[in-house]
């Protein structure tokens, strides 16, 4: 193992130009920090694992990564959970591991979080209905520019900065859903105005807007909205961390566990937004200037929903992030979880360090030196040269392939030919800033 070790982050998609492509990023150390570099975009003829592997390896050879070099230094691979990518027996990850024995494969943790949240929402009927309602709001403003102009005027008159109306739980990353679950006073005023506008709207439209206004001023709806804002704020922090270059096998699971613990607490303890709603309603029966209508059964229904939602959410997150042997062993290098007692720390998890050395194929003499460095590291010394090698290797291993999604998003934004309205294919584009 040395400073030339690297990992591949790969994804496959069909672009707006209807071209099937493989996007390739490399994660390696640069000036002591784990960095991600875009290496190229490669058209593919078939999306099966064998074809993808042939295309990827050929591309690596074209940019100067010889087979000999890859056998010594390719240590990691990360992609989404598509079977062609991470299938256990015949996926691209499996084929790479067979050809390059040091490769350790990862299913993108940011993608796994998205799936866990989606599954939780799908199993809780009330939250699914909430999503349908917010999607209906989205359609009101996305399909009729007149409605968007009217609500912009109301927001301006109220000196409110109106966020762009979006869909919820129907976007690529969970932090985008947080933007969609916004405050509703401007929406409420617009819907009331539309429901009374007999000169420009027919009876059917006025009735629809009246129903939307009644929904927004209901106690149950606002309690649910506030609860979801608290949950999504917590989830978005985890999502953004898992998408960052600083997320590693050492730190990732600690952040997942912290998120889960906070969500469990929200089953009974009020989050910031829910507490704000409860306090406002208790004070004068309003919230953000809107008079709230509460039914006798609302509180009982909400408490049931709250328990069901957070239970489903935490259960799905735990199932999506099993404590694999590698992640568990790597996590012991996270100083935040070390015991404070010096005697307990002295014997702390040396077996896990030995397991890491074995999994990462360090030689026995090097493993002994790493354990020696770790004993001093626990006492407050800087990581020695040998332990430093282990830490470098762990920081290179990729837990997320979010960069691939961002790359494809940029591709689709820039792939339209100027002045023609047509799209064009993009040839492989190597990035010479990284050299093996």
C-alpha positions in Angstrom: 0.0 0.0 0.0 1.3 3.5 -0.8 0.2 7.0 -1.8 -0.7 5.9 -5.3 -3.6 3.7 -4.1 -6.9 4.7 -5.6 -10.6 3.7 -5.8 -13.1 3.9 -8.7 -16.5 5.5 -8.3 -18.7 4.6 -11.3 -22.2 4.9 -12.5 -24.1 4.2 -15.7 -27.1 6.1 -17.1 -28.8 7.2 -20.3 -28.4 10.9 -20.9 -30.9 13.4 -22.4 -29.2 12.7 -25.7 -30.3 9.1 -25.4 -26.7 8.0 -25.1 -25.8 5.2 -22.6 -22.7 6.3 -20.8 -20.4 5.3 -18.0 -19.1 8.1 -15.8 -15.8 7.5 -14.0 -14.3 9.2 -11.0 -11.2 8.4 -9.0 -10.8 8.9 -5.3 -7.2 9.1 -4.0 -5.0 11.2 -1.7 -3.8 14.6 -2.8 -1.6 16.5 -0.4 -2.7 14.3 2.5 -6.5 14.7 1.8 -8.9 12.3 0.2 -10.0 13.9 -3.1 -12.3 12.9 -5.9 -11.3 13.6 -9.6 -13.5 13.3 -12.7 -11.7 11.0 -15.1 -14.1 10.6 -18.0 -17.4 9.9 -19.6 -17.5 6.7 -21.7 -20.3 5.6 -24.1 -21.2 2.0 -23.6 -22.9 -0.4 -26.0 -24.5 -2.6 -23.4 -25.3 -2.1 -19.7 -24.7 -5.7 -18.6 -21.8 -6.2 -16.1 -19.4 -7.9 -18.5 -19.7 -5.2 -21.1 -19.4 -2.5 -18.4 -16.3 -4.1 -17.0 -14.6 -4.4 -20.4 -15.4 -0.7 -21.1 -14.2 0.5 -17.7 -10.9 -1.5 -17.8 -10.2 -0.4 -21.4 -10.8 3.2 -20.4 -8.5 2.9 -17.5 -5.8 1.5 -19.8 -6.4 4.5 -22.2 -5.7 7.0 -19.5 -2.4 5.3 -18.4 -3.5 2.9 -15.7 -1.9 -0.3 -16.7 -3.1 -3.7 -15.6 0.0 -4.2 -13.4 -0.5 -0.9 -11.7 -4.2 -1.5 -11.1 -3.4 -4.9 -9.6 -1.2 -3.2 -7.0 -3.1 0.0 -6.3 -6.8 -0.4 -7.2 -8.3 -0.9 -3.7 -11.9 0.3 -3.8 -15.0 0.5 -6.0 -18.3 2.2 -5.3 -21.5 2.6 -7.2 -25.3 2.5 -6.7 -27.2 -0.6 -5.9 -28.1 -1.6 -9.5 -27.5 -5.4 -10.0 -25.3 -4.7 -13.0 -23.0 -2.7 -10.7 -23.0 -4.3 -7.3 -24.6 -7.7 -8.0 -23.0 -10.2 -5.6 -22.2 -12.9 -8.1 -22.1 -11.3 -11.6 -22.0 -7.5 -11.0 -19.3 -5.1 -12.2 -17.9 -5.0 -8.6 -17.6 -8.8 -8.5 -15.8 -8.9 -11.9 -13.3 -6.2 -10.7 -12.6 -8.0 -7.5 -11.9 -11.2 -9.5 -9.4 -9.3 -11.7 -7.9 -7.0 -9.0 -7.7 -8.8 -5.7 -7.3 -5.8 -3.5 -10.6 -4.2 -4.5 -13.2 -3.7 -1.8 -16.6 -2.8 -3.1 -19.2 -0.5 -1.6 -22.9 0.2 -2.3 -23.2 4.0 -2.1 -24.3 4.9 1.4 -26.0 8.1 0.2 -28.1 6.0 -2.2 -29.0 3.6 0.6 -30.2 6.4 2.8 -32.5 7.6 0.0 -34.0 4.1 -0.4 -34.5 3.8 3.4 -36.4 7.1 3.5 -38.5 6.2 0.5 -39.4 2.8 1.9 -40.4 4.3 5.2 -42.7 6.9 3.5 -44.3 4.2 1.4 -45.2 2.1 4.4 -46.8 5.0 6.4 -50.1 5.8 4.6 -50.6 9.3 6.1 -47.1 10.4 5.0 -47.8 9.1 1.5 -51.0 11.2 1.4 -49.0 14.2 2.6 -46.7 13.7 -0.4 -49.6 13.5 -2.8 -50.9 16.8 -1.3 -47.6 18.6 -1.7 -47.3 17.3 -5.2 -50.7 18.8 -5.9 -49.4 22.1 -4.7 -46.4 21.7 -7.0 -48.7 21.2 -10.0 -50.6 24.4 -9.2 -47.5 26.5 -9.6 -45.4 24.5 -12.1 -48.2 24.2 -14.7 -49.7 27.7 -14.5 -47.3 30.7 -14.5 -50.2 33.0 -13.5 -50.5 31.2 -10.2 -46.7 31.6 -9.6 -46.9 35.4 -10.4 -49.8 35.8 -8.0 -48.1 34.1 -5.1 -44.9 36.0 -5.8 -46.9 39.2 -5.4 -48.4 38.1 -2.1 -45.0 37.1 -0.8 -43.6 40.5 -1.8 -46.4 42.4 0.0 -45.8 40.3 3.1 -42.0 40.8 2.9 -41.6 37.0 2.8 -38.8 35.3 0.8 -40.8 32.5 -1.0 -39.0 29.3 -1.6 -39.5 27.6 -4.9 -42.4 25.1 -4.7 -41.0 21.6 -5.2 -42.1 18.0 -4.9 -41.3 16.1 -1.7 -39.9 12.6 -1.3 -39.7 12.5 -5.1 -36.3 13.9 -5.8 -32.8 12.4 -5.9 -31.5 13.5 -2.5 -33.3 13.9 0.7 -32.0 17.4 1.5 -34.0 18.6 -1.6 -37.2 17.3 0.0 -36.5 19.5 3.0 -36.8 22.6 0.7 -40.3 21.4 -0.3 -41.7 21.1 3.2 -41.8 24.8 3.8 -44.0 27.3 5.8 -47.5 27.8 4.4 -48.8 31.3 5.3 -48.3 32.7 1.8 -49.9 29.6 0.2 -52.8 29.9 2.5 -53.4 33.6 1.6 -53.2 32.8 -2.1 -55.6 29.9 -1.9 -58.1 32.0 0.1 -57.9 34.8 -2.5 -58.3 32.3 -5.4 -61.3 30.7 -3.7 -63.0 34.1 -3.6 -62.0 35.2 -7.1 -65.3 34.9 -9.0 -64.2 37.1 -11.9 -61.2 35.1 -13.1 -61.9 31.5 -11.8 -64.8 29.2 -12.4 -66.7 27.4 -9.6 -64.6 24.2 -9.9 -61.3 26.0 -9.5 -62.6 28.1 -6.6 -63.7 24.9 -4.8 -60.3 23.3 -5.4 -58.5 26.3 -3.8 -60.9 26.4 -0.9 -60.1 22.8 -0.2 -56.4 23.5 -0.3 -56.8 26.5 2.1 -58.8 24.3 4.5 -56.1 21.6 4.4 -53.4 24.1 5.2 -55.1 25.6 8.2 -55.9 22.2 9.8 -54.0 21.3 13.0 -53.2 17.8 11.9 -51.7 18.9 8.6 -49.5 21.6 10.2 -48.4 19.2 13.0 -47.4 16.6 10.4 -45.6 19.2 8.3 -43.6 20.4 11.3 -42.7 16.8 12.3 -41.5 16.1 8.7 -39.4 19.2 8.7 -37.7 18.1 11.9 -37.1 14.6 10.4 -35.9 15.9 7.1 -33.5 18.4 8.7 -31.8 15.5 10.6 -31.8 13.3 7.5 -30.5 16.0 5.2 -27.5 16.5 7.5 -26.6 12.8 7.2 -27.3 12.9 3.4 -25.0 15.8 2.9 -22.2 14.3 5.0 -22.4 10.9 3.1 -22.2 12.8 -0.2 -19.1 14.7 0.9 -15.5 13.7 0.3 -14.9 13.7 4.0 -17.1 10.7 4.6 -15.0 7.6 5.1 -15.3 4.0 6.4 -13.9 5.4 9.7 -16.6 8.0 10.3 -19.6 7.1 8.2 -21.3 4.6 10.6 -20.9 7.0 13.6 -22.9 9.6 11.7 -25.6 7.0 10.7 -25.9 5.9 14.4 -26.2 9.5 15.6 -28.9 10.3 13.1 -30.8 7.1 14.1 -30.6 8.1 17.8 -31.9 11.5 17.1 -34.8 10.2 15.0 -35.7 7.7 17.8 -35.8 10.6 20.3 -38.3 12.4 18.1 -40.9 9.7 18.7 -41.5 11.4 22.0 -39.5 14.6 22.2 -40.6 17.5 20.0 -38.1 18.7 17.4 -37.5 22.4 16.8 -40.3 23.0 14.3 -42.9 20.8 16.0 -42.2 22.6 19.3 -42.7 26.0 17.6 -46.0 24.9 16.2 -47.3 23.5 19.5 -46.2 26.6 21.4 -47.8 28.9 18.9 -51.1 27.0 18.8 -51.3 26.8 22.6 -50.7 30.5 23.0 -53.5 31.9 20.7 -54.8 29.1 18.4 -52.8 30.4 15.4 -49.6 29.5 13.6 -47.7 32.1 11.5 -50.8 34.3 11.4 -53.2 31.5 10.3 -56.1 30.5 12.6 -55.9 26.8 13.1 -58.8 24.4 13.0 -58.5 21.3 15.3 -60.7 18.2 15.3 -61.2 16.3 18.5 -59.3 13.3 17.2 -56.4 15.1 15.7 -54.0 14.7 18.7 -54.5 11.0 19.0 -54.2 10.5 15.2 -51.0 12.5 15.2 -49.3 10.7 18.1 -50.1 7.4 16.3 -48.7 8.7 13.0 -45.6 10.1 14.8 -44.8 6.7 16.5 -45.4 4.8 13.2 -43.3 7.1 11.1 -40.2 7.3 13.2 -40.3 3.6 13.9 -40.5 2.8 10.2 -37.8 5.4 9.5 -35.3 4.1 12.1 -36.0 0.5 11.2 -35.4 1.1 7.5 -32.1 3.0 8.2 -30.8 0.2 10.4 -31.7 -2.4 7.9 -30.0 -0.4 5.1 -26.8 0.1 7.0 -25.8 -3.3 8.5 -22.6 -3.2 10.5 -20.2 -5.0 8.2 -17.0 -6.4 9.6 -14.9 -3.8 7.7 -17.1 -0.8 8.8 -17.2 -2.0 12.4 -13.4 -2.5 12.5 -12.6 0.8 10.7 -15.0 2.7 13.1 -12.7 2.0 16.1 -10.2 4.5 14.6 -12.8 7.2 15.2 -11.5 8.9 18.3 -14.9 10.2 19.2 -16.0 6.7 20.3 -12.9 5.9 22.4 -13.5 5.3 26.2 -12.3 8.2 28.4 -10.8 5.9 31.0 -7.1 5.3 30.3 -7.1 1.7 31.4 -10.1 0.9 29.2 -8.5 2.7 26.3 -5.2 0.8 26.7 -6.9 -2.5 25.7 -9.4 -0.9 23.3 -10.1 -2.9 20.1 -6.7 -4.0 19.1 -8.3 -7.1 17.6 -10.2 -4.9 15.2 -7.0 -3.2 14.0 -5.5 -6.7 13.4 -8.6 -7.6 11.4 -8.3 -4.5 9.3 -4.7 -5.3 8.5 -5.7 -8.8 7.4 -8.7 -7.6 5.3 -6.5 -4.9 3.6 -3.7 -7.5 3.0 -1.0 -5.8 5.0 2.0 -8.1 5.6 2.4 -9.5 9.1 5.5 -7.4 9.9 3.7 -4.3 8.8 0.6 -5.3 10.8 2.7 -5.6 14.0 4.1 -2.1 13.4 0.6 -0.7 12.9 -0.5 -2.2 16.2 2.5 -0.6 17.9 1.7 2.8 16.4 -1.9 2.4 17.5 -1.0 1.8 21.1 0.8 5.1 21.1 -2.0 6.8 19.1 -4.5 5.9 21.8 -2.2 7.7 24.3 -2.4 10.9 22.4 0.6 10.6 20.1 0.4 11.4 16.4 -0.3 8.5 14.1 3.0 6.9 13.3 4.2 6.1 9.8 2.8 2.6 9.7 -0.6 3.5 11.2 -0.6 6.5 8.8 -0.5 4.0 5.9 -3.6 2.2 7.3 -5.4 5.5 7.8 -4.6 6.6 4.2 -5.9 3.4 2.8 -9.2 3.7 4.8 -9.6 7.3 3.7 -9.3 6.3 0.1 -12.0 3.7 0.3 -15.2 5.3 -1.1 -18.5 5.0 0.8 -20.5 7.2 -1.7 -20.8 7.6 -5.4 -22.7 10.9 -5.2 -20.1 12.6 -7.4 -21.4 10.4 -10.3 -24.9 11.7 -9.9 -23.7 15.3 -9.8 -21.6 14.6 -12.9 -24.6 13.3 -14.8 -26.6 16.3 -13.8 -24.0 18.6 -15.2 -23.9 16.5 -18.3 -27.6 16.9 -18.9 -27.4 20.6 -18.3 -24.7 21.2 -20.8 -25.4 18.6 -23.5 -27.9 20.6 -25.5 -26.3 22.0 -28.7 -26.4 25.8 -28.8 -29.1 27.1 -30.9 -30.4 23.8 -32.1 -32.4 22.4 -29.2 -30.8 19.0 -29.9 -28.4 17.1 -27.8 -25.0 15.7 -28.7 -22.9 12.8 -27.4 -19.9 13.5 -25.2 -16.6 11.7 -26.0 -14.4 10.3 -23.2 -12.8 13.2 -21.3 -9.8 12.3 -19.2 -8.7 14.7 -16.4 -4.9 14.9 -16.4 -4.7 16.5 -13.0 -4.3 13.1 -11.3 -1.4 10.9 -12.3 -0.6 7.5 -10.9 
